[in-house]
Amino acid sequence: MAARKSSGKRKYGKAASKRVESAMRRRKKGTLKSGRSGRTVKSRKQAIAIGLSEARKKGAKVPRKRGGRKSRSR
């Protein structure tokens, strides 16, 4: 098994992890709402995405979002 090379730099800042942690707690409590629709978030992945988005807005160290990968439906 190949060992992963650590570059020394953190990809995400401490503030970003705090935001994600907060979002996860709110999801568990049932108070985390999604943006436009305002529905309660149930997905763990969605909660993480919301936490990172909040951190990004507050200026925390978070990498940019990846380019749009939309699936085409025919």
Predicted model as a PDB file, atoms N, CA, C, CB and O in Angstrom, pLDDT in the B-factor column:
MODEL        1                                                                  
ATOM      1  N   MET A   1       0.844  -1.188   0.000  1.00 59.00           N  
ATOM      2  CA  MET A   1       0.000   0.000   0.000  1.00 59.00           C  
ATOM      3  C   MET A   1       0.883   1.243   0.000  1.00 59.00           C  
ATOM      4  CB  MET A   1      -0.957   0.003   1.223  1.00 59.00           C  
ATOM      5  O   MET A   1       1.745   1.394   0.866  1.00 59.00           O  
ATOM      6  N   ALA A   2       0.677   2.110  -0.945  1.00 65.00           N  
ATOM      7  CA  ALA A   2       1.497   3.308  -1.061  1.00 65.00           C  
ATOM      8  C   ALA A   2       1.101   4.342  -0.015  1.00 65.00           C  
ATOM      9  CB  ALA A   2       1.376   3.903  -2.463  1.00 65.00           C  
ATOM     10  O   ALA A   2      -0.081   4.597   0.213  1.00 65.00           O  
ATOM     11  N   ALA A   3       2.103   4.927   0.612  1.00 69.00           N  
ATOM     12  CA  ALA A   3       1.840   5.967   1.613  1.00 69.00           C  
ATOM     13  C   ALA A   3       1.558   7.283   0.909  1.00 69.00           C  
ATOM     14  CB  ALA A   3       3.036   6.119   2.593  1.00 69.00           C  
ATOM     15  O   ALA A   3       2.169   7.616  -0.106  1.00 69.00           O  
ATOM     16  N   ARG A   4       0.616   8.017   1.478  1.00 65.00           N  
ATOM     17  CA  ARG A   4       0.261   9.304   0.881  1.00 65.00           C  
ATOM     18  C   ARG A   4       1.281  10.361   1.277  1.00 65.00           C  
ATOM     19  CB  ARG A   4      -1.156   9.736   1.312  1.00 65.00           C  
ATOM     20  O   ARG A   4       1.669  10.455   2.441  1.00 65.00           O  
ATOM     21  N   LYS A   5       1.705  11.145   0.319  1.00 66.00           N  
ATOM     22  CA  LYS A   5       2.704  12.186   0.555  1.00 66.00           C  
ATOM     23  C   LYS A   5       2.018  13.435   1.111  1.00 66.00           C  
ATOM     24  CB  LYS A   5       3.477  12.521  -0.756  1.00 66.00           C  
ATOM     25  O   LYS A   5       1.094  13.964   0.492  1.00 66.00           O  
ATOM     26  N   SER A   6       2.465  13.902   2.270  1.00 66.00           N  
ATOM     27  CA  SER A   6       1.862  15.106   2.837  1.00 66.00           C  
ATOM     28  C   SER A   6       2.684  16.321   2.419  1.00 66.00           C  
ATOM     29  CB  SER A   6       1.769  15.009   4.389  1.00 66.00           C  
ATOM     30  O   SER A   6       3.907  16.344   2.564  1.00 66.00           O  
ATOM     31  N   SER A   7       1.995  17.316   1.903  1.00 67.00           N  
ATOM     32  CA  SER A   7       2.682  18.498   1.405  1.00 67.00           C  
ATOM     33  C   SER A   7       3.007  19.484   2.527  1.00 67.00           C  
ATOM     34  CB  SER A   7       1.839  19.179   0.344  1.00 67.00           C  
ATOM     35  O   SER A   7       3.804  20.402   2.338  1.00 67.00           O  
ATOM     36  N   GLY A   8       2.388  19.293   3.692  1.00 74.00           N  
ATOM     37  CA  GLY A   8       2.663  20.193   4.802  1.00 74.00           C  
ATOM     38  C   GLY A   8       1.604  21.265   4.962  1.00 74.00           C  
ATOM     39  O   GLY A   8       1.388  21.777   6.061  1.00 74.00           O  
ATOM     40  N   LYS A   9       0.936  21.607   3.852  1.00 84.00           N  
ATOM     41  CA  LYS A   9      -0.108  22.630   3.919  1.00 84.00           C  
ATOM     42  C   LYS A   9      -1.453  21.965   4.165  1.00 84.00           C  
ATOM     43  CB  LYS A   9      -0.145  23.473   2.617  1.00 84.00           C  
ATOM     44  O   LYS A   9      -1.709  20.856   3.696  1.00 84.00           O  
ATOM     45  N   ARG A  10      -2.305  22.659   4.906  1.00 82.00           N  
ATOM     46  CA  ARG A  10      -3.663  22.158   5.095  1.00 82.00           C  
ATOM     47  C   ARG A  10      -4.529  22.629   3.957  1.00 82.00           C  
ATOM     48  CB  ARG A  10      -4.248  22.614   6.444  1.00 82.00           C  
ATOM     49  O   ARG A  10      -4.452  23.784   3.539  1.00 82.00           O  
ATOM     50  N   LYS A  11      -5.361  21.725   3.451  1.00 88.00           N  
ATOM     51  CA  LYS A  11      -6.247  22.067   2.343  1.00 88.00           C  
ATOM     52  C   LYS A  11      -7.403  22.936   2.843  1.00 88.00           C  
ATOM     53  CB  LYS A  11      -6.786  20.788   1.661  1.00 88.00           C  
ATOM     54  O   LYS A  11      -7.814  23.888   2.180  1.00 88.00           O  
ATOM     55  N   TYR A  12      -7.919  22.588   4.029  1.00 88.00           N  
ATOM     56  CA  TYR A  12      -9.029  23.323   4.634  1.00 88.00           C  
ATOM     57  C   TYR A  12      -8.557  23.934   5.941  1.00 88.00           C  
ATOM     58  CB  TYR A  12     -10.260  22.398   4.868  1.00 88.00           C  
ATOM     59  O   TYR A  12      -7.801  23.310   6.685  1.00 88.00           O  
ATOM     60  N   GLY A  13      -8.996  25.143   6.220  1.00 90.00           N  
ATOM     61  CA  GLY A  13      -8.615  25.820   7.452  1.00 90.00           C  
ATOM     62  C   GLY A  13      -9.411  25.314   8.644  1.00 90.00           C  
ATOM     63  O   GLY A  13     -10.359  24.543   8.499  1.00 90.00           O  
ATOM     64  N   LYS A  14      -9.001  25.768   9.836  1.00 91.00           N  
ATOM     65  CA  LYS A  14      -9.675  25.360  11.073  1.00 91.00           C  
ATOM     66  C   LYS A  14     -11.109  25.877  11.122  1.00 91.00           C  
ATOM     67  CB  LYS A  14      -8.898  25.864  12.293  1.00 91.00           C  
ATOM     68  O   LYS A  14     -12.017  25.187  11.587  1.00 91.00           O  
ATOM     69  N   ALA A  15     -11.298  27.102  10.634  1.00 91.00           N  
ATOM     70  CA  ALA A  15     -12.633  27.717  10.629  1.00 91.00           C  
ATOM     71  C   ALA A  15     -13.600  26.921   9.753  1.00 91.00           C  
ATOM     72  CB  ALA A  15     -12.552  29.176  10.133  1.00 91.00           C  
ATOM     73  O   ALA A  15     -14.784  26.799  10.068  1.00 91.00           O  
ATOM     74  N   ALA A  16     -13.076  26.381   8.650  1.00 91.00           N  
ATOM     75  CA  ALA A  16     -13.912  25.589   7.739  1.00 91.00           C  
ATOM     76  C   ALA A  16     -14.407  24.331   8.437  1.00 91.00           C  
ATOM     77  CB  ALA A  16     -13.129  25.216   6.459  1.00 91.00           C  
ATOM     78  O   ALA A  16     -15.570  23.953   8.298  1.00 91.00           O  
ATOM     79  N   SER A  17     -13.522  23.687   9.188  1.00 93.00           N  
ATOM     80  CA  SER A  17     -13.924  22.459   9.869  1.00 93.00           C  
ATOM     81  C   SER A  17     -14.947  22.759  10.958  1.00 93.00           C  
ATOM     82  CB  SER A  17     -12.701  21.751  10.470  1.00 93.00           C  
ATOM     83  O   SER A  17     -15.838  21.947  11.208  1.00 93.00           O  
ATOM     84  N   LYS A  18     -14.831  23.905  11.603  1.00 94.00           N  
ATOM     85  CA  LYS A  18     -15.812  24.309  12.623  1.00 94.00           C  
ATOM     86  C   LYS A  18     -17.187  24.521  11.995  1.00 94.00           C  
ATOM     87  CB  LYS A  18     -15.351  25.601  13.339  1.00 94.00           C  
ATOM     88  O   LYS A  18     -18.205  24.132  12.568  1.00 94.00           O  
ATOM     89  N   ARG A  19     -17.212  25.143  10.809  1.00 94.00           N  
ATOM     90  CA  ARG A  19     -18.486  25.388  10.105  1.00 94.00           C  
ATOM     91  C   ARG A  19     -19.149  24.076   9.723  1.00 94.00           C  
ATOM     92  CB  ARG A  19     -18.259  26.247   8.842  1.00 94.00           C  
ATOM     93  O   ARG A  19     -20.362  23.919   9.869  1.00 94.00           O  
ATOM     94  N   VAL A  20     -18.351  23.131   9.233  1.00 93.00           N  
ATOM     95  CA  VAL A  20     -18.890  21.830   8.821  1.00 93.00           C  
ATOM     96  C   VAL A  20     -19.422  21.093  10.054  1.00 93.00           C  
ATOM     97  CB  VAL A  20     -17.797  20.975   8.092  1.00 93.00           C  
ATOM     98  O   VAL A  20     -20.487  20.476  10.012  1.00 93.00           O  
ATOM     99  N   GLU A  21     -18.664  21.168  11.146  1.00 95.00           N  
ATOM    100  CA  GLU A  21     -19.073  20.531  12.398  1.00 95.00           C  
ATOM    101  C   GLU A  21     -20.419  21.094  12.866  1.00 95.00           C  
ATOM    102  CB  GLU A  21     -17.994  20.735  13.491  1.00 95.00           C  
ATOM    103  O   GLU A  21     -21.301  20.352  13.298  1.00 95.00           O  
ATOM    104  N   SER A  22     -20.554  22.409  12.770  1.00 94.00           N  
ATOM    105  CA  SER A  22     -21.791  23.087  13.163  1.00 94.00           C  
ATOM    106  C   SER A  22     -22.958  22.643  12.273  1.00 94.00           C  
ATOM    107  CB  SER A  22     -21.613  24.621  13.085  1.00 94.00           C  
ATOM    108  O   SER A  22     -24.060  22.396  12.762  1.00 94.00           O  
ATOM    109  N   ALA A  23     -22.706  22.544  10.973  1.00 95.00           N  
ATOM    110  CA  ALA A  23     -23.737  22.121  10.023  1.00 95.00           C  
ATOM    111  C   ALA A  23     -24.184  20.683  10.317  1.00 95.00           C  
ATOM    112  CB  ALA A  23     -23.213  22.234   8.572  1.00 95.00           C  
ATOM    113  O   ALA A  23     -25.370  20.370  10.218  1.00 95.00           O  
ATOM    114  N   MET A  24     -23.240  19.818  10.676  1.00 95.00           N  
ATOM    115  CA  MET A  24     -23.565  18.423  10.984  1.00 95.00           C  
ATOM    116  C   MET A  24     -24.433  18.342  12.242  1.00 95.00           C  
ATOM    117  CB  MET A  24     -22.271  17.593  11.169  1.00 95.00           C  
ATOM    118  O   MET A  24     -25.366  17.542  12.317  1.00 95.00           O  
ATOM    119  N   ARG A  25     -24.111  19.177  13.217  1.00 96.00           N  
ATOM    120  CA  ARG A  25     -24.910  19.195  14.457  1.00 96.00           C  
ATOM    121  C   ARG A  25     -26.335  19.670  14.164  1.00 96.00           C  
ATOM    122  CB  ARG A  25     -24.246  20.115  15.527  1.00 96.00           C  
ATOM    123  O   ARG A  25     -27.308  19.108  14.666  1.00 96.00           O  
ATOM    124  N   ARG A  26     -26.435  20.726  13.334  1.00 95.00           N  
ATOM    125  CA  ARG A  26     -27.755  21.249  12.982  1.00 95.00           C  
ATOM    126  C   ARG A  26     -28.552  20.224  12.191  1.00 95.00           C  
ATOM    127  CB  ARG A  26     -27.622  22.546  12.178  1.00 95.00           C  
ATOM    128  O   ARG A  26     -29.773  20.144  12.325  1.00 95.00           O  
ATOM    129  N   ARG A  27     -27.859  19.432  11.358  1.00 94.00           N  
ATOM    130  CA  ARG A  27     -28.546  18.373  10.595  1.00 94.00           C  
ATOM    131  C   ARG A  27     -29.114  17.330  11.541  1.00 94.00           C  
ATOM    132  CB  ARG A  27     -27.583  17.703   9.583  1.00 94.00           C  
ATOM    133  O   ARG A  27     -30.255  16.894  11.387  1.00 94.00           O  
ATOM    134  N   LYS A  28     -28.312  16.934  12.520  1.00 95.00           N  
ATOM    135  CA  LYS A  28     -28.760  15.935  13.495  1.00 95.00           C  
ATOM    136  C   LYS A  28     -29.950  16.439  14.301  1.00 95.00           C  
ATOM    137  CB  LYS A  28     -27.616  15.561  14.437  1.00 95.00           C  
ATOM    138  O   LYS A  28     -30.872  15.687  14.616  1.00 95.00           O  
ATOM    139  N   LYS A  29     -29.908  17.740  14.629  1.00 95.00           N  
ATOM    140  CA  LYS A  29     -30.986  18.342  15.415  1.00 95.00           C  
ATOM    141  C   LYS A  29     -32.235  18.550  14.570  1.00 95.00           C  
ATOM    142  CB  LYS A  29     -30.531  19.673  16.010  1.00 95.00           C  
ATOM    143  O   LYS A  29     -33.346  18.632  15.094  1.00 95.00           O  
ATOM    144  N   GLY A  30     -32.037  18.637  13.230  1.00 94.00           N  
ATOM    145  CA  GLY A  30     -33.163  18.821  12.316  1.00 94.00           C  
ATOM    146  C   GLY A  30     -33.459  20.269  11.996  1.00 94.00           C  
ATOM    147  O   GLY A  30     -34.548  20.601  11.528  1.00 94.00           O  
ATOM    148  N   THR A  31     -32.471  21.145  12.251  1.00 94.00           N  
ATOM    149  CA  THR A  31     -32.685  22.576  11.998  1.00 94.00           C  
ATOM    150  C   THR A  31     -31.922  23.083  10.778  1.00 94.00           C  
ATOM    151  CB  THR A  31     -32.275  23.379  13.213  1.00 94.00           C  
ATOM    152  O   THR A  31     -32.010  24.263  10.439  1.00 94.00           O  
ATOM    153  N   LEU A  32     -31.172  22.195  10.114  1.00 93.00           N  
ATOM    154  CA  LEU A  32     -30.409  22.607   8.930  1.00 93.00           C  
ATOM    155  C   LEU A  32     -31.325  22.596   7.719  1.00 93.00           C  
ATOM    156  CB  LEU A  32     -29.182  21.678   8.698  1.00 93.00           C  
ATOM    157  O   LEU A  32     -31.909  21.566   7.379  1.00 93.00           O  
ATOM    158  N   LYS A  33     -31.447  23.739   7.074  1.00 93.00           N  
ATOM    159  CA  LYS A  33     -32.320  23.877   5.904  1.00 93.00           C  
ATOM    160  C   LYS A  33     -31.482  24.108   4.656  1.00 93.00           C  
ATOM    161  CB  LYS A  33     -33.326  25.037   6.098  1.00 93.00           C  
ATOM    162  O   LYS A  33     -30.414  24.717   4.713  1.00 93.00           O  
ATOM    163  N   SER A  34     -31.982  23.612   3.524  1.00 89.00           N  
ATOM    164  CA  SER A  34     -31.294  23.843   2.257  1.00 89.00           C  
ATOM    165  C   SER A  34     -31.652  25.233   1.751  1.00 89.00           C  
ATOM    166  CB  SER A  34     -31.668  22.757   1.205  1.00 89.00           C  
ATOM    167  O   SER A  34     -32.655  25.818   2.159  1.00 89.00           O  
ATOM    168  N   GLY A  35     -30.825  25.749   0.865  1.00 85.00           N  
ATOM    169  CA  GLY A  35     -30.945  27.125   0.400  1.00 85.00           C  
ATOM    170  C   GLY A  35     -32.275  27.555  -0.173  1.00 85.00           C  
ATOM    171  O   GLY A  35     -33.077  28.179   0.522  1.00 85.00           O  
ATOM    172  N   ARG A  36     -32.521  27.234  -1.419  1.00 87.00           N  
ATOM    173  CA  ARG A  36     -33.665  27.792  -2.133  1.00 87.00           C  
ATOM    174  C   ARG A  36     -35.005  27.249  -1.649  1.00 87.00           C  
ATOM    175  CB  ARG A  36     -33.521  27.523  -3.599  1.00 87.00           C  
ATOM    176  O   ARG A  36     -35.938  28.011  -1.399  1.00 87.00           O  
ATOM    177  N   SER A  37     -35.094  25.933  -1.520  1.00 91.00           N  
ATOM    178  CA  SER A  37     -36.389  25.331  -1.174  1.00 91.00           C  
ATOM    179  C   SER A  37     -36.713  25.454   0.311  1.00 91.00           C  
ATOM    180  CB  SER A  37     -36.402  23.866  -1.574  1.00 91.00           C  
ATOM    181  O   SER A  37     -37.883  25.476   0.693  1.00 91.00           O  
ATOM    182  N   GLY A  38     -35.690  25.534   1.141  1.00 91.00           N  
ATOM    183  CA  GLY A  38     -35.906  25.640   2.581  1.00 91.00           C  
ATOM    184  C   GLY A  38     -36.295  24.324   3.232  1.00 91.00           C  
ATOM    185  O   GLY A  38     -36.806  24.302   4.352  1.00 91.00           O  
ATOM    186  N   ARG A  39     -36.047  23.216   2.518  1.00 93.00           N  
ATOM    187  CA  ARG A  39     -36.364  21.898   3.058  1.00 93.00           C  
ATOM    188  C   ARG A  39     -35.309  21.474   4.083  1.00 93.00           C  
ATOM    189  CB  ARG A  39     -36.461  20.856   1.922  1.00 93.00           C  
ATOM    190  O   ARG A  39     -34.168  21.934   4.033  1.00 93.00           O  
ATOM    191  N   THR A  40     -35.693  20.608   4.999  1.00 94.00           N  
ATOM    192  CA  THR A  40     -34.759  20.085   5.996  1.00 94.00           C  
ATOM    193  C   THR A  40     -33.777  19.149   5.316  1.00 94.00           C  
ATOM    194  CB  THR A  40     -35.510  19.352   7.141  1.00 94.00           C  
ATOM    195  O   THR A  40     -34.167  18.286   4.529  1.00 94.00           O  
ATOM    196  N   VAL A  41     -32.497  19.326   5.625  1.00 91.00           N  
ATOM    197  CA  VAL A  41     -31.444  18.510   5.024  1.00 91.00           C  
ATOM    198  C   VAL A  41     -31.328  17.197   5.784  1.00 91.00           C  
ATOM    199  CB  VAL A  41     -30.088  19.263   5.023  1.00 91.00           C  
ATOM    200  O   VAL A  41     -31.244  17.189   7.012  1.00 91.00           O  
ATOM    201  N   LYS A  42     -31.323  16.079   5.047  1.00 93.00           N  
ATOM    202  CA  LYS A  42     -31.182  14.764   5.670  1.00 93.00           C  
ATOM    203  C   LYS A  42     -29.861  14.099   5.279  1.00 93.00           C  
ATOM    204  CB  LYS A  42     -32.356  13.865   5.277  1.00 93.00           C  
ATOM    205  O   LYS A  42     -29.366  13.224   5.990  1.00 93.00           O  
ATOM    206  N   SER A  43     -29.301  14.513   4.162  1.00 93.00           N  
ATOM    207  CA  SER A  43     -28.087  13.899   3.648  1.00 93.00           C  
ATOM    208  C   SER A  43     -26.840  14.455   4.341  1.00 93.00           C  
ATOM    209  CB  SER A  43     -27.989  14.112   2.142  1.00 93.00           C  
ATOM    210  O   SER A  43     -26.704  15.662   4.543  1.00 93.00           O  
ATOM    211  N   ARG A  44     -25.934  13.537   4.698  1.00 94.00           N  
ATOM    212  CA  ARG A  44     -24.672  13.914   5.337  1.00 94.00           C  
ATOM    213  C   ARG A  44     -23.795  14.712   4.372  1.00 94.00           C  
ATOM    214  CB  ARG A  44     -23.919  12.659   5.827  1.00 94.00           C  
ATOM    215  O   ARG A  44     -23.171  15.700   4.759  1.00 94.00           O  
ATOM    216  N   LYS A  45     -23.756  14.274   3.112  1.00 94.00           N  
ATOM    217  CA  LYS A  45     -22.953  14.960   2.098  1.00 94.00           C  
ATOM    218  C   LYS A  45     -23.447  16.383   1.878  1.00 94.00           C  
ATOM    219  CB  LYS A  45     -22.982  14.185   0.778  1.00 94.00           C  
ATOM    220  O   LYS A  45     -22.653  17.312   1.722  1.00 94.00           O  
ATOM    221  N   GLN A  46     -24.754  16.541   1.867  1.00 93.00           N  
ATOM    222  CA  GLN A  46     -25.337  17.862   1.657  1.00 93.00           C  
ATOM    223  C   GLN A  46     -25.009  18.779   2.837  1.00 93.00           C  
ATOM    224  CB  GLN A  46     -26.867  17.756   1.465  1.00 93.00           C  
ATOM    225  O   GLN A  46     -24.752  19.968   2.651  1.00 93.00           O  
ATOM    226  N   ALA A  47     -25.017  18.224   4.050  1.00 94.00           N  
ATOM    227  CA  ALA A  47     -24.690  19.001   5.243  1.00 94.00           C  
ATOM    228  C   ALA A  47     -23.252  19.493   5.180  1.00 94.00           C  
ATOM    229  CB  ALA A  47     -24.911  18.165   6.513  1.00 94.00           C  
ATOM    230  O   ALA A  47     -22.970  20.634   5.548  1.00 94.00           O  
ATOM    231  N   ILE A  48     -22.337  18.641   4.717  1.00 92.00           N  
ATOM    232  CA  ILE A  48     -20.928  19.018   4.575  1.00 92.00           C  
ATOM    233  C   ILE A  48     -20.796  20.129   3.547  1.00 92.00           C  
ATOM    234  CB  ILE A  48     -20.064  17.799   4.168  1.00 92.00           C  
ATOM    235  O   ILE A  48     -20.070  21.100   3.759  1.00 92.00           O  
ATOM    236  N   ALA A  49     -21.503  19.982   2.430  1.00 92.00           N  
ATOM    237  CA  ALA A  49     -21.454  20.991   1.365  1.00 92.00           C  
ATOM    238  C   ALA A  49     -21.964  22.342   1.864  1.00 92.00           C  
ATOM    239  CB  ALA A  49     -22.281  20.531   0.152  1.00 92.00           C  
ATOM    240  O   ALA A  49     -21.397  23.381   1.526  1.00 92.00           O  
ATOM    241  N   ILE A  50     -23.019  22.334   2.657  1.00 91.00           N  
ATOM    242  CA  ILE A  50     -23.569  23.576   3.200  1.00 91.00           C  
ATOM    243  C   ILE A  50     -22.578  24.213   4.160  1.00 91.00           C  
ATOM    244  CB  ILE A  50     -24.911  23.315   3.910  1.00 91.00           C  
ATOM    245  O   ILE A  50     -22.381  25.428   4.139  1.00 91.00           O  
ATOM    246  N   GLY A  51     -21.951  23.394   5.007  1.00 92.00           N  
ATOM    247  CA  GLY A  51     -20.946  23.892   5.953  1.00 92.00           C  
ATOM    248  C   GLY A  51     -19.776  24.534   5.244  1.00 92.00           C  
ATOM    249  O   GLY A  51     -19.311  25.597   5.654  1.00 92.00           O  
ATOM    250  N   LEU A  52     -19.289  23.902   4.177  1.00 90.00           N  
ATOM    251  CA  LEU A  52     -18.166  24.453   3.412  1.00 90.00           C  
ATOM    252  C   LEU A  52     -18.565  25.728   2.691  1.00 90.00           C  
ATOM    253  CB  LEU A  52     -17.649  23.427   2.403  1.00 90.00           C  
ATOM    254  O   LEU A  52     -17.772  26.664   2.587  1.00 90.00           O  
ATOM    255  N   SER A  53     -19.784  25.765   2.198  1.00 89.00           N  
ATOM    256  CA  SER A  53     -20.287  26.952   1.512  1.00 89.00           C  
ATOM    257  C   SER A  53     -20.359  28.137   2.474  1.00 89.00           C  
ATOM    258  CB  SER A  53     -21.672  26.675   0.899  1.00 89.00           C  
ATOM    259  O   SER A  53     -19.997  29.258   2.116  1.00 89.00           O  
ATOM    260  N   GLU A  54     -20.831  27.882   3.699  1.00 90.00           N  
ATOM    261  CA  GLU A  54     -20.899  28.932   4.715  1.00 90.00           C  
ATOM    262  C   GLU A  54     -19.502  29.434   5.054  1.00 90.00           C  
ATOM    263  CB  GLU A  54     -21.603  28.417   5.983  1.00 90.00           C  
ATOM    264  O   GLU A  54     -19.281  30.636   5.200  1.00 90.00           O  
ATOM    265  N   ALA A  55     -18.553  28.490   5.178  1.00 91.00           N  
ATOM    266  CA  ALA A  55     -17.167  28.851   5.495  1.00 91.00           C  
ATOM    267  C   ALA A  55     -16.571  29.710   4.381  1.00 91.00           C  
ATOM    268  CB  ALA A  55     -16.308  27.581   5.709  1.00 91.00           C  
ATOM    269  O   ALA A  55     -15.852  30.676   4.641  1.00 91.00           O  
ATOM    270  N   ARG A  56     -16.881  29.342   3.136  1.00 90.00           N  
ATOM    271  CA  ARG A  56     -16.393  30.085   1.968  1.00 90.00           C  
ATOM    272  C   ARG A  56     -16.902  31.525   2.013  1.00 90.00           C  
ATOM    273  CB  ARG A  56     -16.838  29.396   0.651  1.00 90.00           C  
ATOM    274  O   ARG A  56     -16.157  32.465   1.739  1.00 90.00           O  
ATOM    275  N   LYS A  57     -18.185  31.686   2.362  1.00 89.00           N  
ATOM    276  CA  LYS A  57     -18.784  33.025   2.438  1.00 89.00           C  
ATOM    277  C   LYS A  57     -18.143  33.877   3.524  1.00 89.00           C  
ATOM    278  CB  LYS A  57     -20.279  32.918   2.692  1.00 89.00           C  
ATOM    279  O   LYS A  57     -18.028  35.095   3.381  1.00 89.00           O  
ATOM    280  N   LYS A  58     -17.724  33.225   4.621  1.00 89.00           N  
ATOM    281  CA  LYS A  58     -17.109  33.950   5.738  1.00 89.00           C  
ATOM    282  C   LYS A  58     -15.618  34.204   5.510  1.00 89.00           C  
ATOM    283  CB  LYS A  58     -17.304  33.171   7.035  1.00 89.00           C  
ATOM    284  O   LYS A  58     -14.967  34.875   6.311  1.00 89.00           O  
ATOM    285  N   GLY A  59     -15.085  33.666   4.415  1.00 90.00           N  
ATOM    286  CA  GLY A  59     -13.683  33.930   4.083  1.00 90.00           C  
ATOM    287  C   GLY A  59     -12.696  32.936   4.668  1.00 90.00           C  
ATOM    288  O   GLY A  59     -11.504  33.233   4.751  1.00 90.00           O  
ATOM    289  N   ALA A  60     -13.166  31.757   5.078  1.00 87.00           N  
ATOM    290  CA  ALA A  60     -12.271  30.721   5.613  1.00 87.00           C  
ATOM    291  C   ALA A  60     -11.491  30.082   4.471  1.00 87.00           C  
ATOM    292  CB  ALA A  60     -13.072  29.641   6.397  1.00 87.00           C  
ATOM    293  O   ALA A  60     -11.845  30.228   3.301  1.00 87.00           O  
ATOM    294  N   LYS A  61     -10.424  29.370   4.829  1.00 88.00           N  
ATOM    295  CA  LYS A  61      -9.593  28.728   3.813  1.00 88.00           C  
ATOM    296  C   LYS A  61     -10.262  27.444   3.331  1.00 88.00           C  
ATOM    297  CB  LYS A  61      -8.178  28.428   4.367  1.00 88.00           C  
ATOM    298  O   LYS A  61     -10.203  26.399   3.980  1.00 88.00           O  
ATOM    299  N   VAL A  62     -10.896  27.564   2.176  1.00 88.00           N  
ATOM    300  CA  VAL A  62     -11.588  26.429   1.559  1.00 88.00           C  
ATOM    301  C   VAL A  62     -11.264  26.464   0.071  1.00 88.00           C  
ATOM    302  CB  VAL A  62     -13.154  26.482   1.813  1.00 88.00           C  
ATOM    303  O   VAL A  62     -11.362  27.521  -0.551  1.00 88.00           O  
ATOM    304  N   PRO A  63     -10.876  25.317  -0.520  1.00 85.00           N  
ATOM    305  CA  PRO A  63     -10.605  25.306  -1.962  1.00 85.00           C  
ATOM    306  C   PRO A  63     -11.838  25.689  -2.768  1.00 85.00           C  
ATOM    307  CB  PRO A  63     -10.112  23.928  -2.398  1.00 85.00           C  
ATOM    308  O   PRO A  63     -12.970  25.529  -2.312  1.00 85.00           O  
ATOM    309  N   ARG A  64     -11.601  26.198  -3.976  1.00 84.00           N  
ATOM    310  CA  ARG A  64     -12.718  26.590  -4.848  1.00 84.00           C  
ATOM    311  C   ARG A  64     -13.550  25.376  -5.212  1.00 84.00           C  
ATOM    312  CB  ARG A  64     -12.202  27.282  -6.125  1.00 84.00           C  
ATOM    313  O   ARG A  64     -13.075  24.241  -5.192  1.00 84.00           O  
ATOM    314  N   LYS A  65     -14.811  25.645  -5.548  1.00 80.00           N  
ATOM    315  CA  LYS A  65     -15.699  24.568  -5.993  1.00 80.00           C  
ATOM    316  C   LYS A  65     -15.219  24.054  -7.339  1.00 80.00           C  
ATOM    317  CB  LYS A  65     -17.175  25.056  -6.086  1.00 80.00           C  
ATOM    318  O   LYS A  65     -14.682  24.813  -8.146  1.00 80.00           O  
ATOM    319  N   ARG A  66     -15.414  22.756  -7.580  1.00 78.00           N  
ATOM    320  CA  ARG A  66     -15.054  22.180  -8.886  1.00 78.00           C  
ATOM    321  C   ARG A  66     -16.029  22.675  -9.934  1.00 78.00           C  
ATOM    322  CB  ARG A  66     -15.052  20.623  -8.837  1.00 78.00           C  
ATOM    323  O   ARG A  66     -17.161  23.048  -9.624  1.00 78.00           O  
ATOM    324  N   GLY A  67     -15.583  22.675 -11.172  1.00 73.00           N  
ATOM    325  CA  GLY A  67     -16.428  23.104 -12.283  1.00 73.00           C  
ATOM    326  C   GLY A  67     -17.689  22.274 -12.383  1.00 73.00           C  
ATOM    327  O   GLY A  67     -17.721  21.130 -11.929  1.00 73.00           O  
ATOM    328  N   GLY A  68     -18.719  22.835 -12.968  1.00 67.00           N  
ATOM    329  CA  GLY A  68     -20.022  22.167 -13.063  1.00 67.00           C  
ATOM    330  C   GLY A  68     -19.952  20.846 -13.781  1.00 67.00           C  
ATOM    331  O   GLY A  68     -19.553  20.780 -14.944  1.00 67.00           O  
ATOM    332  N   ARG A  69     -20.337  19.803 -13.097  1.00 66.00           N  
ATOM    333  CA  ARG A  69     -20.384  18.470 -13.704  1.00 66.00           C  
ATOM    334  C   ARG A  69     -21.833  18.046 -13.749  1.00 66.00           C  
ATOM    335  CB  ARG A  69     -19.512  17.431 -12.912  1.00 66.00           C  
ATOM    336  O   ARG A  69     -22.293  17.287 -12.895  1.00 66.00           O  
ATOM    337  N   LYS A  70     -22.546  18.529 -14.732  1.00 68.00           N  
ATOM    338  CA  LYS A  70     -23.969  18.221 -14.827  1.00 68.00           C  
ATOM    339  C   LYS A  70     -24.188  17.046 -15.757  1.00 68.00           C  
ATOM    340  CB  LYS A  70     -24.762  19.440 -15.313  1.00 68.00           C  
ATOM    341  O   LYS A  70     -23.572  16.954 -16.819  1.00 68.00           O  
ATOM    342  N   SER A  71     -25.069  16.154 -15.352  1.00 69.00           N  
ATOM    343  CA  SER A  71     -25.374  15.017 -16.211  1.00 69.00           C  
ATOM    344  C   SER A  71     -26.487  15.390 -17.169  1.00 69.00           C  
ATOM    345  CB  SER A  71     -25.767  13.783 -15.377  1.00 69.00           C  
ATOM    346  O   SER A  71     -27.462  16.037 -16.789  1.00 69.00           O  
ATOM    347  N   ARG A  72     -26.331  14.975 -18.413  1.00 68.00           N  
ATOM    348  CA  ARG A  72     -27.336  15.282 -19.421  1.00 68.00           C  
ATOM    349  C   ARG A  72     -28.373  14.179 -19.457  1.00 68.00           C  
ATOM    350  CB  ARG A  72     -26.692  15.464 -20.806  1.00 68.00           C  
ATOM    351  O   ARG A  72     -28.033  12.999 -19.541  1.00 68.00           O  
ATOM    352  N   SER A  73     -29.623  14.558 -19.393  1.00 69.00           N  
ATOM    353  CA  SER A  73     -30.689  13.545 -19.491  1.00 69.00           C  
ATOM    354  C   SER A  73     -31.345  13.664 -20.872  1.00 69.00           C  
ATOM    355  CB  SER A  73     -31.760  13.726 -18.340  1.00 69.00           C  
ATOM    356  O   SER A  73     -31.659  14.754 -21.350  1.00 69.00           O  
ATOM    357  N   ARG A  74     -31.535  12.504 -21.481  1.00 63.00           N  
ATOM    358  CA  ARG A  74     -32.130  12.496 -22.826  1.00 63.00           C  
ATOM    359  C   ARG A  74     -33.511  11.944 -22.796  1.00 63.00           C  
ATOM    360  CB  ARG A  74     -31.288  11.697 -23.791  1.00 63.00           C  
ATOM    361  O   ARG A  74     -34.166  11.861 -23.835  1.00 63.00           O  
TER     362      ARG A  74                                                      
ENDMDL                                                                          
END                                                                             
